[in-house]
Amino acid sequence: MSTDWAGPVAAYMFGGLRTTIALCAITVVASTLAGIVLGTLSVIRWRPLELALRAHVEFWRGLPTVVSLFFIFFALPTIHVYVNAFVAAAVGLTLWASANIAEIVRGAIVSIPRDQFTAGAALGLGWLSVMRLIILPQALRRMIPPLVGMLVNLIQTTTLAAVIGVLDVLEAGKQSVERLTLQTGNPHAVEVYAAILVIFFAICFPLSQYASSLEKRLVV
């Protein structure tokens, strides 16, 4: 069986893989940082801030991811902000994921007994010091499992960026299958999509394993 098709397809998919890795890296870092900040601020008992953050989180959590991507891609030009599909996908995915991460962080923080806050205040610590030294270290143990699950989900969800024109590894594979079908009559779909399956497994599985190991080390 001829494998002459494999080289060109692999090279084309490698370009898509680089886009996928870049999109994953940007959205994971940006959404994690934004989610931690939003989740931490959401426990401040100041009504206007609470309402604003709750509205932001619920809006982006409530939208299907595809709708978020289309919204960002088509909404930005209406305010004269012109970006390419990659940037629009990164912004849309970050807004969606950071809202979900913010809820994870908020839930972990409020699960810490209130007397921990009171004890910190009794020691003369300010709000930031109480959060940094007392609350967040305890909340971290509780937020790691859902947080990592969310990040793995985010990595998998980056494949939706193709709907607004981002040439990621999945879209590159799809186009390769279509091209092979036209050129040779044999799409080699099983081989192409099996390669994509292996790629995403290689990205997500080590992350899950590392998180599991980290969780065990943090549990006291």
TORZA-953875 format. One record per atom (N, C-alpha, C): x, y, z. Coordinates in steps of 0.05 Angstrom, whole numbers, plus 32768, in hexadecimal, padded with zeros to 4 digits. Layout:
REM TORZA-953875
XYZ ...
REM end
This chain:
REM TORZA-953875
80117FE88000 800080008000 801280198000 800C802B7FED 801C80437FEB 801880568002 802E8062800B 802C80768021 803780918018 803680957FFE 804180AF7FF3 803180C77FFD 801880C28005 800780D7800E 800F80E1802B 801C80CF803A 802080D48056 803280EC805B 804780F0804C 805A81068050 804D8121804D 804181278036 803481418033 801E81468048 800E8131804E 7FF981348062 8005813B807D 801A812C8085 80278131809F 8031814E80A1 803E8157808B 80498172808B 80328187808E 801C81828080 800681958081 7FF98195809D 7FF6817D80A8 7FEA817B80C3 7FFD818680D8 8017818580D3 802A819080E7 802681AE80E9 802081BB80D3 801A81D880D4 800181DD80E5 7FED81CC80E1 7FD581CF80F2 7FDA81C9810F 7FEC81B68114 7FF381AF8130 800181C7813E 801281D58130 801F81EC813C 800A82028143 7FF682058132 7FE182188139 7FD1820E8151 7FCB81F58153 7FBD81E9816A 7FCD81ED8183 7FE681E88183 7FF781EA819B 7FF8820881A4 7FFB821A8191 7FFC82368197 7FE2823F81A4 7FCC82378198 7FB1823E81A2 7FAC823381BE 7FB5821A81C2 7FB2820D81DC 7FC2821C81F1 7FDB822281EA 7FED823081FE 7FE2824B8206 7FD9825A81F2 7FCF827581F8 7FB582748208 7FA382638200 7F898263820E 7F8B8256822A 7F9C8242822D 7F9F82368248 7FAA824A825B 7FC082578254 7FCD826B8266 7FBA8282826B 7FAF828E8256 7F9F82A68259 7F8582A08269 7F78828A8263 7F5F82848271 7F63827C828E 7F7A826F8293 7F80826782AF 7F85828082C0 7F96829282B6 7F9C82AB82C4 7F8382BC82C8 7F7482BF82B2 7F5B82CF82B4 7F4782C382C7 7F4482A882C5 7F31829A82D6 7F37829C82F3 7F51829A82FA 7F59829C8316 7F5382B78321 7F5982CC8311 7F5482E7831A 7F3682EC831D 7F2682E48309 7F0982E8830A 7EFD82D88321 7F0682BF8324 7EFB82AF833A 7F0182B98355 7F1A82C48358 7F2282CF8372 7F1282E98378 7F0F82FA8364 7F0183138368 7EE3830E836E 7ED982F88363 7EBC82F48366 7EB382ED8383 7EC682E88395 7EBF82E383B0 7EBF82FC83C1 7EC7831283B5 7EC6832C83C4 7EA8833483C7 7EA1833A83DF 7E85834183E5 7E80835F83E0 7E80836683C7 7E78838183BF 7E64837D83A8 7E4C838483AC 7E36837D839A 7E3A8384837D 7E42839D8376 7E4783A3835A 7E5B8391834C 7E71838C835B 7E86837A834F 7E7B835E834C 7E6D83548360 7E618339835F 7E4F83378347 7E3D834A8343 7E2A8349832D 7E38834A8312 7E4C835C8310 7E5B835E82F6 7E6A834482EF 7E7883398303 7E86832082FE 7E74830982F8 7E5E83078307 7E4A82F28303 7E3E82F382E7 7E38830C82DE 7E2D830F82C3 7E41830782AE 7E5A830F82B2 7E6F8307829F 7E7382E9829D 7E7582DD82B5 7E7A82C082B6 7E6282B082AA 7E4A82B782B2 7E3382A882A8 7E2E82AC828B 7E3482C48281 7E3182C98264 7E4382B78253 7E5C82B6825A 7E6F82A6824A 7E6C82888250 7E6582818268 7E608265826E 7E47825A8260 7E34826C825D 7E1A82648252 7E1A82618233 7E2E826D8226 7E2F826C8209 7E3D82528200 7E32824581EC 7E41822F81E0 7E5C823A81D5 7E71822A81D6 7E8B823381CE 7E8B823D81B1 7E7D822F81A0 7E7D82378183 7E7082538181 7E5B82588190 7E4E8272818F 7E6182888199 7E71828281AD 7E85829581B8 7E99829C81A2 7EA282888193 7EB6828D817E 7EAA829E8168 7E928297815F 7E8582A7814A 7E8082C38154 7E7782C6816D 7E7182E08178 7E8A82F28177 7EA082E88181 7EB982F88182 7EC282FE8165 7EC282EA8154 7ECC82ED8139 7EBD83028129 7EA28303812D 7E928316811E 7E8C832F812D 7E8E832F8148 7E8883478158 7E9E835B8158 7EB783518159 7ECE8364815A 7ECF83778143 7ECB836E812A 7ECB83818114 7EB683978115 7EA083928123 7E8B83A68126 7E9483BE8137 7EA883B98148 7EB383CF8157 7ECF83D7814D 7ED383D08133 7EEC83D78124 7F0583CB8131 7F0283B3813B 7F1983A38144 7F1B838C8132 7F30838C8121 7F338377810C 7F4983648114 7F42834C8118 7F568337811F 7F53831F810D 7F67830F810C 7F6582F680FC 7F5682E1810C 7F5182CB80FE 7F4182B5810A 7F4F82A98123 7F6982A88122 7F78829C8139 7F7482AD8152 7F7782C7814F 7F7482D98167 7F5782D88171 7F4482D8815E 7F2882D78166 7F2282BD8175 7F2E82A6816C 7F2A828D817A 7F36828D8195 7F4E82998197 7F5C829A81B1 7F4C82AB81C5 7F4182C181BC 7F3182D281CE 7F1782C481D6 7F0982B881C2 7EF082AB81C9 7EF4829381DB 7F08828381D6 7F0D826C81E8 7F1582758204 7F25828A8205 7F2F8294821F 7F17829E822F 7F0582AD8223 7EEE82B88231 7EDD82A1823C 7ED8828D822B 7EC782768233 7ED482668249 7EEE82608246 7EFC824F8259 7F01825E8273 7F0882788272 7F0D8287828B 7EF48289829C 7EDD828B828F 7EC4828C829E 7EBF827282AD 7EC5825C82A0 7EC2824282AE 7ED7823E82C4 7EEF824782BF 7F04824582D3 7EFE825782EB 7EF3826F82E5 7EEC828182FB 7ED88274830E 7EC582658303 7EB182588314 7EBE82418324 7ED182338318 7EDF821E8327 7EEF822B833E 7EFD82418339 7F0C824E834E 7EFA82598363 7EE48266835C 7ED28271836F 7EC7825B8381 7EBF82448375 7EB4822E8384 7EC882238398 7EE282218390 7EF7821783A2 7EFB822A83B9 7EFA824483B3 7EFF825883C9 7EE9825883DD 7ED0825883D3 7EB9825A83E6 7EB6824083F6 7EC3822A83ED 7EC1821183FC 7ED382128415 7EE582258416 7EF68228842E 7EE682358444 7EE6822A845C 7ED682358472 7EDC82528477 7EC78261847D 7EC9827E8481 7EDB82858498 7EDE827384AC 7EEF827984C3 7F0C827C84BB 7F14827184A3 7F2F82758499 7F3482928492 7F20829F8487 7F2182BC8481 7F2382CC849B 7F1282C484AD 7F1182D284C7 7F2B82D084D6 7F3782B884D5 7F5082B484E3 7F6682C584D7 7F6682C684BC 7F7A82D784AF 7F7782F484B6 7F5E82FD84B6 7F59831984BD 7F62831F84DA 7F5D830B84EC 7F65830E8508 7F838311850B 7F92830584F9 7FAF830884F9 7FB9832284EE 7FA7833284E4 7FAE834C84D9 7FB5834B84BC 7FAE833684AE 7FB383338492 7F9D83418481 7FA6834E846C 7F93835A8459 7F8683448448 7F72834D8438 7F63833A8427 7F76832B8414 7F8883398407 7F9A832D83F4 7FAC83198402 7FB683208419 7FC8830E8428 7FB982F58431 7FA082F8843A 7F9082E18442 7F8C82CE842B 7F8582DA8414 7F8182C983FC 7F9A82BB83F4 7FB082C983F3 7FCA82BE83E9 7FD682AA83FC 7FD582AF8416 7FE3829E8429 7FD182888436 7FB7828C8436 7FA6827A8445 7F92826C8433 7F82827C8424 7F6C82718416 7F74826283FC 7F83827083EB 7F89826483D1 7F9A824A83D3 7FAD824883E6 7FBC822E83E8 7FA9821783EF 7F94821C83FF 7F8182078405 7F6E820283EE 7F66821783E1 7F53821583CA 7F60820783B3 7F7B820A83B0 7F8981FE839A 7F8581DF8399 7F8681D383B0 7F8281B683B1 7F6781AE83A7 7F5381BF83AB 7F3881B883A3 7F3281BF8386 7F4081D2837C 7F3A81DA8360 7F4A81CB834B 7F5F81BD8353 7F7081B1833E 7F61819D832D 7F5281898339 7F4581758327 7F3281828312 7F1F8193831B 7F0D819F8306 7F1C81B382F4 7F3181C082FE 7F3F81D382EE 7F4E81C482D7 7F5B81AF82DE 7F6981A082C9 7F56819482B5 7F3F818A82BF 7F2B818082AD 7F218195829A 7F1F81AE82A4 7F1681C48293 7F2C81CA827E 7F4581CA8286 7F5A81D08274 7F5D81BB825E 7F5981A28265 7F59818C8251 7F428190823D 7F2B81988248 7F14819D8238 7F1981B58225 7F2781C9822F 7F2E81E0821F 7F4081D88208 7F5481C8820D 7F6681BF81F8 7F5781B081E3 7F45819F81EB 7F35819181D7 7F2281A481C8 7F1881B881D5 7F0581CB81C9 7F1281DD81B5 7F2D81E081B5 7F3A81F181A2 7F3581E88185 7F2D81CF8182 7F2781C58167 7F0F81D4815A 7EFE81E1816B 7EE881F08161 7EF082098153 7F0982118157 7F13822A814A 7F128228812B 7F10820F8121 7F0F820C8104 7EF6821880F8 7EE0821B8109 7EC7822580FE 7EC9824280F5 7EDD825180FF 7EE1826D80F6 7EFA826F80E5 7F05825980DC 7F1A825A80C8 7F36825580D2 7F39824C80EB 7F54824680F5 7F5D822B80EB 7F74822980DF 7F7E821080D4 7F8D820180EA 7F7E81F480FC 7F8B81E48111 7F9081C88107 7F9981B68119 7FA0819B8110 7F88818B8106 7F71818F8113 7F598181810A 7F50818A80EF 7F5081A480EB 7F4881AF80D1 7F5C81A780BB 7F7581A780C2 7F8A819E80AF 7F85818080A8 7F7E817080BB 7F78815480B6 7F5F815180A4 7F4B816180AA 7F328160809A 7F388167807D 7F47817D8079 7F4D8185805E 7F5F81708050 7F708163805F 7F81814F8053 7F7181378049 7F5D812F8059 7F4B811A8051 7F3C81218038 7F3281398037 7F238142801F 7F3581438007 7F4E814C800A 7F61814E7FF4 7F6981327FEA 7F6D81207FFC 7F7581047FF4 7F5E80F77FE6 7F4580FD7FEE 7F2E80F17FE1 7F2D80FA7FC4 7F3281137FBF 7F30811E7FA4 7F4881157F93 7F5F81137F9F 7F77810C7F90 7F7B80EF7F8B 7F7580DE7F9F 7F7B80C17F9D 7F6280B07F9F 7F4C80BB7FA8 7F3480AB7FAB 7F33809C7FC6 7F49809D7FD5 7F4B80917FEF 7F5080A68004 7F3D80AC8016 7F4180C28029 7F5580BD803F 7F5B80A38044 7F6D809C805A 7F6380A98074 7F4980AB8078 7F3D80B9808F 7F4580AC80A9 7F45809180A9 7F4C808380C2 7F68808A80CC 7F7B808A80B9 7F97809080C0 7F9A80AD80CA 7F8D80BF80BB 7F9080DC80C1 7F8380E280DC 7F6B80D980E1 7F5E80E080FA 7F6980D08112 7F7580B9810C 7F8380AA8121 7F9B80BA812A 7FA980C78117 7FC080D7811E 7FB780EF8130 7FA080FB8129 7F9681118139 7F8F81088155 7F8280F08156 7F7B80E58170 7F9480E28182 7FAA80D78176 7FC380D38185 7FCE80ED818E 7FCD8102817D 7FD7811C8184 7FC98127819C 7FAF8127819C 7FA0813281B3 7FA4812181CC 7FA6810781C9 7FAB80F681E0 7FC680FD81EC 7FDA810181DA 7FF5810781E4 7FF6812281F2 7FE5813581EB 7FE4814F81F8 7FD5814D8212 7FBE81408213 7FAC8141822A 7FB3812D823F 7FBB81158238 7FC08100824C 7FD68107825F 7FEE81118256 80028119826A 7FF9812F827D 7FE981418272 7FDE81578284 7FCD814B829A 7FBC81398293 7FAA812C82A6 7FBA811D82BB 7FCF810E82B2 7FDF80FF82C4 7FEF811082D7 7FFA812682CC 8009813982DD 7FF7814582F2 7FDF814D82EA 7FCC815882FD 7FC581458313 7FC1812B830B 7FBB8117831F 7FD281148333 7FEA81148329 80028112833B 8004812B834D 7FFF81428341 8001815B8351 7FEB815C8366 7FD481528360 7FBE81528374 7FC58140838C 7FD181298386 7FD98117839C 7FEE812383AE 8000813383A2 8015813F83B2 800B815683C3 7FF5816383B9 7FEA817A83C8 7FD8817283DE 7FCD815A83DC 7FBA815183F1 7FCA814B840A 7FC081568420 7FCE8151843A 7FBB8142844D 
REM end
